[in-house]
Amino acid sequence: MPRGARACIEHLARPEDQADREVLLRLIELGFLPGETVRVVAKGRAGREPIAVRLGGQSTFALRAREAALVRVMPIAGDEVQA
């Protein structure tokens, strides 16, 4: 997702191993749940990690690319990208 884009969490990916399972549990504890909205606030240098996302319009989290890849989202139709 580009910086400023908003999306709705559709689901979390199935864990492939114990490490993914632990990351998914932590994401769930933080509130990364289906139906929540997320917005990309910032990306690391040259589009790399970390990726800063705002969850539900209130809390901001920095995610590594591997963590972000576990969160499956659907862009919000008609939503304008905010700089």
C-alpha positions in Angstrom: 0.0 0.0 0.0 1.3 3.5 -0.7 1.9 6.0 2.0 -1.4 7.7 3.1 -3.6 4.8 1.8 -6.3 3.4 3.9 -7.6 -0.1 4.0 -9.8 -2.5 5.9 -8.3 -5.6 7.5 -10.0 -8.6 5.8 -8.2 -11.4 7.7 -4.9 -12.5 9.1 -2.8 -15.0 7.1 -2.4 -18.6 8.3 0.8 -19.1 10.3 3.4 -21.1 8.5 5.5 -21.8 11.5 5.8 -21.1 15.2 7.4 -17.7 14.6 4.5 -16.6 12.5 2.1 -17.9 15.1 3.7 -15.7 17.8 3.7 -12.6 15.5 0.0 -13.2 14.7 -0.9 -13.5 18.4 0.9 -10.2 19.1 -0.8 -8.5 16.2 -4.2 -9.7 17.5 -3.3 -8.4 21.0 -2.5 -5.0 19.5 -5.9 -4.9 17.8 -5.1 -6.0 14.2 -8.5 -7.6 13.7 -10.8 -8.1 10.7 -13.0 -5.0 10.2 -10.5 -2.5 11.6 -9.1 0.2 9.4 -5.4 0.8 8.8 -3.6 3.7 7.1 0.0 3.7 6.1 1.6 6.7 7.8 5.2 6.3 6.8 7.7 3.9 5.3 11.3 3.4 6.0 14.0 4.8 3.8 13.5 3.9 0.1 10.2 2.2 0.9 11.8 -0.3 3.2 10.9 -1.3 6.7 9.7 -0.4 9.1 6.2 0.5 7.9 4.3 2.9 10.3 0.6 2.2 10.2 -2.3 3.9 12.1 -4.8 1.4 13.4 -8.4 2.5 13.8 -7.4 6.2 13.5 -5.8 6.2 17.0 -2.8 4.0 17.6 0.3 4.0 15.4 2.6 1.0 15.1 5.8 0.2 13.3 5.7 -3.1 11.5 8.4 -5.1 9.8 7.6 -6.2 6.3 7.2 -9.8 7.5 4.7 -8.7 10.1 2.8 -6.5 7.7 2.6 -9.4 5.2 0.5 -11.4 7.7 -2.2 -8.7 7.7 -4.5 -9.1 4.6 -6.3 -5.9 3.7 -8.8 -4.5 1.1 -8.3 -0.9 0.0 -11.2 1.4 0.9 -12.9 2.2 -2.4 -13.0 5.9 -3.2 -10.7 6.8 -0.4 -8.3 9.6 -1.3 -4.6 9.1 -0.4 -3.6 11.6 2.2 0.0 12.9 2.3 
